[in-house]
C-alpha cells in the first residue's frame, strides 16, 4: 500500500480492487449517452407523477456521483453532468447483481453511466429509475468538504477541476465566458469583420505601454517578446486592404498581479477602415449591449454590489473636463510644465523623470477621477504623450482622438482614430525611445517595418481593444480576474 494515504483513500483503492476481482474495469470505456440532466428536465418538468405510471421514457446519462443515500437493496444518488444534477433510483431487483454491486461500491466523486426510465418520486422529484449501472471511473480521492466546496479561495484557483465539480457559480462563469466571446464574434462577423491571427512571438515591442516577457529562438538566434498587444500587425492588415479585421487572443505583460490584472489575459482588438473614434464609440456601446442582452437577457447587471446600466448611449466626457469636475483644475488652461508639476506635487502625485504635462494629466485622472466612475463612461481626449498610436485632435493638438471606456472604476476598452501619418508616427516612436532612455520601462520600441507599411498608405481607421476577462467579470458579477480565468497564475505554495 502507498505511503501517507488517508483512510478514505485506502478504502477507495480497496473498492477498486473489488471491482477488478468481479471482472469490472474501474476505469471503463466509451458510454453513448442519449440525454442529460438539462434535456430531461426541459422535456419532462411539466409532467406530474401519474403521467409516468403507464409510460416508459428510456434514457442513458452519465455523470459524477455527488450525493448518495439509502441502504440495503435500494438507494438514491445524485449525479452531476455538464448541465447540473439529476437524481437516480437504484434497486437490486431492477438492475441485477452486477449493476447493484457497482452502485454499492461507488463513492462520491465516482463517474457512472446510468440507463433507465423517467419517473417522479412520491416527493415529486424527477428521477431516473435505473435499469443498468455502468462503471466509468473510480475516484481515488474524496471530493473536498463532502461536496460543499473548497473553502480556501486560492485552492479553488489552483485546482480549478475541483472548483468546477463543487461550485455551481464556477461552472456558470466557465460556460458564460465562451458564450460572451461567441456573441462578440457573431456580432462582428455580421458586420463584415474578418477574424484573423497574428504572431504571439514578436521581435519588436509595440502596440501598448507595458513590460514584456522575453524569450529566445535558438534556430534563428533571435530574441523575441511575447506580445503585449495585437495592434500593429492588425493595422498592417488594414494597409493590405482587408478593411475590417479583429483578433481575440492572449496578451502577456510582465507586471503586477491583483484583482484586475493577470500576466496572461485575453483581449479583442478590432480595426475598421474609413472609421474613427466616434465609430468606435458606437461599436463598443453596441458590443456591450449585445453581450448583456444575449447572455443576461437584460441591459442591467449587478457587479460587486453596484447596479450597472449597459443600455445605450454611454456618457461621453473629455478627460480634462472630467478632471475639472472633480478637482476644479482646468488643464486646458495650463501650458507650463512647472505649473503642472507643482499642482501634481501639491496633490500627492509623484512626478517621474519622463513626465510631461500629458503624463501629469493622466496621473490626475487615475488618482481623482477613475475611482469615482460607476456607470459606463467614455473618457476621450487623452494627451498626446501617452497616446503614441492615436491621431492628434484637430481642435487641440496637445490631445488625441482616443477614448477609454470605464465602468465601476475599471478600464474596459481603449480606442483611437488610428494614426496613419507615417512621418508623425515616426516622430512619436522616437519620442517613446526618449522616454525609455529616461526610465520609462513601458515605452514602445521603434518599429521600422510598421513605419514602412504606413508609407504605402493606410486609410483613416478606427481601432479598439476590449478586455475580455474584465467583460466576463462584469457580466458574471465576479470581482476577481483570477476567477474568470480557468487556470490563473499563482505563487508557488
N, C-alpha and C positions, 0 to 999 in steps of 0.2 A: 504493500500500500504506500502511496506517495506520502511524503512528509508534510506536516503543517496543514493537513486537511481538516476542515471543521467537521463536526458530527454530521451535519446536514449533507456536506459534500461526500462523505463516506457512504451514507445511506443511499444517495442518488447513484453512486457508482455501483453499489450492490444491486440496485434495481435494474440498472443497465445490464449487469451480468445475468440477472434472472431472465430478462428478455432474450438474451443471446441463448441461454440454456433451453428456452422454448422454441428456438429457431426463428426468433423475431429480431430483425436488424433495428437497433436503437436509432439508427440514422437512415431512415427509409429512403425511398426513391420517389420518382415522379408521381404526382397525385393530380388528376384532372378535375378541377372544380367546375361546378355548374352554377354556383351562386356565391353570395357573400352577405355579410350582415346588413349592409345598406339595401341591397336588392330585395332581400327577404322582407325587411321592414317596410320598404316602399310599396311592395306588392301586396302584402297581407295585413298591413296595420289596421285597415278598416274592417276586417272580418272578425266576427265575435267567436266565442268559444264553441257554440253549437254548429257554426258553419263547417268546422273541420271534422265533425263526428262521422259523416258518411263520405268524406272525400280524402284523397291522398295526393299530396304535393311533394314529390321526391326531390331532394336537393343534396348536393355534395359541396361541403365547405371545408376549409382548413384554417387553423389559427393556433395561437398560443394560449395555453390554459392559464387563466388569471384568477379564477375562483373555483373552488371545489368543495362540495358539501354532500353529506349523506353517507350511509354506511350499509353494510350487509349486501344485499343483492340488487340494490338500485341506488342511484345518486344523481346529482346535478353538477354541471360545471359550466362556467362561462368561458368562451374562447374569444380571443381578440384577433381580428384581422385588420387589414388596411383601413377599413372604414369605421370600425367600432367593435362592440361586443354583442354576441348572441348567446342565448342560453341553450344548453344541450341536456337532454334527459337520457340517462343510460341505465338499462335494466338487463340483468343477466338473461332472462327468458327471451328478450327481444334481439339481443346482439350475439349471443353464443359465448362459449367459454373463452376463446382466444381474444375476442374484442373486449370482453369484460376484464380479462386479465390485463390487457394493455391499459384500460381505464384505471384499474385498481393500482397499477404500478406507476401511474402518472403523477407528476408533481407540478406545482405552479411553475410556469416557465416552459414546460414541455410543449412541443408542437405536434398536434394531432390532426388527422383527417377524419371527417365525420360524414357518413351517408345516412340519411334518414328522411322522415316526413315532418311537415309543419303541423303544429297544433298549438292550442292555448291551454296553459295550466289552469287549475282551479283559482289561482290568484290572478288569472287573466294575462299572464306574460307569454308573449310569442316565443315559442321554443321549438327546437328540433328534437324529435323522438328518434334516437339513434337506432339504426339497423346494423351498422358496422362502424368500428373504430379502427383507424389505421395509424400505426406508429410512424412518425416522420422525423422527429428529432428529440433526443433526450437532453434536458438542461442539467448540466452537472453542477451548476452554481445556482443557489436560490436567488429569486428576484429581491431587490432591496426593500426592506421595511414592509414585508408582506403586501406588496403591491400598492403601498401608499406613497411611493416615490422616493427619490433621492432627497435627503434633507440638506446636504452640502451643495450649495449652488455651483461651486467650482467643479464638483464631481459630475453634475448634470452636463456641463460643457465638455469635460474631459472624456466622459463616457456617454456620448450622445445616444448610442444604441439603447442604453438603459433608460435614458430620459424619454426616448420615443416610446418605449414599451410602457412606461409607468405614468406618463403625463399626457393628458388629453390636450392641454394647451400647447405642448411641444409639437404634437402631431398636427394641430391646426396651423401653427406657424410654418412647419415644414411643407405642408401641402398648399398653403396660401402663397408662399414665395414663387413657385413656378407659375401659379395662376396669374400673379401680378405681372411677371415677366412676359407671359404669353399674351396678356391683354395689351401691353405696350407694343409687342411685336405685331400683333394683328392690326392695331390702330395705325402704326407707321406703314405697314405693308399696304394697307388700304389707301393710304395717301400717296403711294407710289415710291416710297423709300425702298432701298435695297440693303439687306443685311450683309455685312462683309466681315472679313477677318484681317487683322493687321498684326505685325510681329510683336511678340512679347519681349524677345531679346532685342534691344536697341543699342546701337553703337553710340548714338548721340542723345543726350538727355534733353527733353523738351516737352512742351505742352502743358506744363504746370509748374508750380513752385513747391518743390519737395525734395527731400534727401532720398537717394535711390539705394536699392540693393545692387551690389556689383558681383559679377561673375566673370569667368574666363573660358573662352572656347579654345580647346587645345589644338585642333586641326588648323584653324585659321590663325592661331596665336594672337587672338584679339580679346580685349576687354569689352564686356557688354554690361548694360544696365537692364534690370527688369523694369519694364515700362512703368512710368508714373502717370501716363496719360496716353490716350489713343489719338489725340487731336491732329498732330502734324501729318501722320500717314493718311488719315481720313481726308484732310484738306488736299493732299496730293491727288486723291481720287476725284475730288471736285475739279481740280485742274485738268484731270484726264477726261472729264466730260460725263461722269456718272450722275452728277447733278443732285441726287438725293440719296444719301447713304447713312447708315448707322451701324454701330457695333455695341453689343453687350458683352463685356469681358472683364477679367480680373486685372486690377492695377495693384502695384506694390510700392509702398512708401515706408522707408526705414525710419520711422518716427515713433512717438509715444503711443501708448495704448490707454484708452479709457472707455467710458460707456458709449462714446460716439465714434471711436477710432479703433480700427484693427489694421495691422500692417498689410494685410491682404484683403482686398474688398472689391466689390463689383459696381461698375457704372454702366450707363448707356451714354454714348455720345452720338449726336445726330447733326448732320450738316445739310443745308438746303440752299442750293444756288439761287441767286436772284432774290433772296430774302434778307432780313436784317434783324436787329434786336427786337423790334416790335412783332415781327413774325414769330420769333422765338418765345416772346411773352404769351402770345396766343397759344402756341404749341404746348408750353408747359402747363398752362391752365387746362387745356383740353386733355392732356395725358393724365393729370391728377384726377380730373373729373371722371374720365373713362375708367380708371383703376378703381376709384371709390365706388362707383355705381356697379361695376361688374363684379367686384369682389365682396363689397359690403352691402350692396343694394341700397345705398344712401350716400348723400354727399356730406353727411355729418359723422365724424368719427371721434371716439374718445381716445385720448393719448395722455398717459401719465397724469391723470386727474383733470385734464383740460378737454373741453369740447371744441373740436376744430371743424370749421365750416369750409369744405372744399368746393363749394359752389362758385361758379364764375360770376363776375370777374374778381381777381385778386387786387388788393390795394397796391398802388404803384407810387413810389416816392423816391426822389433823388437822395443819394447818400448824405450830401451836405445838408439838405433840408431836414433829414431825419435826425442828424446830429444837433442841428439848431433847435429842433423841437424839444430835445431832452436836456441840452446843456446851455442853450441860449448863445452858443458860439457860432458865428457865421463864417465858415471858411471860404465862402465865395469872395469875401472882402479882404482876405489875408493873403498877401503875396510875398511877404518877407519871412524867410526860414527862421530867423532868430525869434521873431514874434510867435510863430507857430511852436517853436521849440520851448519857449518859456511857458506857453499855455499848456503844453504837454507835461512839463515838469511840475507845474503848479497843480495839475490834475492827476498826479501819481502815475504818469506814463513814462516808461523808460525809453529814452531816445538812443537807438543803436547807431553805430558809425555810418552805416549805409543809408540812414533815413534821410528822406527829403520831406517836403510838405505833404506830398501824397501819402507817404508811409504814416505820417502822423495822423492824417485824416482817417486812414484805415484803423489805426490804433484807437482813436476816439470812438469810432463806430463799434469796434469789437468790445470795448470796455463799457460804453454807456448805452448803446442802442440795442445791439443784438440780444442781450439778456431780457429786454423788455418786450420783444416781439412774441406774440402768441398766435394770432391768426395769419394765414398766408399773406406774405408781404413781399412784393418785388422791389428790391433796392437797386436802383440804377445809377449810372454816372460815376463809376469808380475812377479814381485818379490814374493818370497815365502811367506813373512809375510802377504801379502794382498790376498793370494790365498790358503786358508786352505783346499780346497777340490780338488785341482789340483795336478797332478804328477809333481815331480821335473824334470827339464830339465837334460838330460844325459850329455849335453855339459857343463852346468854350474849350479850346484845345488842351487845357490842363486836365480835362476829364475824357472819358471814353464812352463809347456806346456798348456798355457792358452792364449786365444785371446779375444779381444773385437772388434766389428765392429763399426766404427764411420762414420757418414755421416752428413755433414752440422753442424759440431761442437756438435753433439749429439751421445750418445751411442745407438746402436740398437740391439746388440746381445752380449752375453757373453758365452764362450765355453771353455771346458777343454778336455785334456786327463785325464779322471777321476782317482783320487787316489784310488787304490784298495788294497793297503798295509795296513792292519788293525793296525799294530804297528806304522807306520808313521802317519796314520790318528789319532790315539790316542794321539800321541805327539803334532800334530797340534791343536787338540781340547784343550789340556792342555795349550798350548801357548795362545790360544784365551781367556781362563779363566784368564790368567795373564794380558792380555790386558784389559779385562773387569774390573779387580781389579785396574788397573791404570787409569781408567776413560773412556775407550772406550765403550760407551753405545751400539755400533753397533756390538760388537764382538759376535761370535757364542757361544752357550752353548755346554756342553758336552753331546753327545747323545750316551749313553751306548748301547742301542738296535741296533743302526746303526753299531757301532763297532762290536757287536756280529754278525750281518748279514755279515759284511765283513770277519769275521773269518771263515765263511762257504765257502768263496771263491766267489769273483766277477770277471768275465773275464775282460781283458782290454776293456775299454769302452770309447767311445766319447760321450760327452753330450753338449747340447746347450740350451740357453734360449734366446728368441726373444721378445722384447716388441711389443705387438700387437697395442697398442694405438699409439706409435710413428711411426710404419709402416703405419698405416692408415693416420696419419698426413702427412707423406711423399708422399704417393700415391695420396692423395686428395688435396695436397697443402693447408693444414690447419695448421698454425703455432702454435696454442694453443691447448694443450691436452684437455682442457675443451670443445672444440668444436667438438671433435670426440667421446666423451663420452656422451651418451644421457642424463644422469642425473648426472652431476658432483657435487662434494661437494662444497658448497659456504658458506660464512659467513652469519649469520642471518642479515636481514635488520636492 
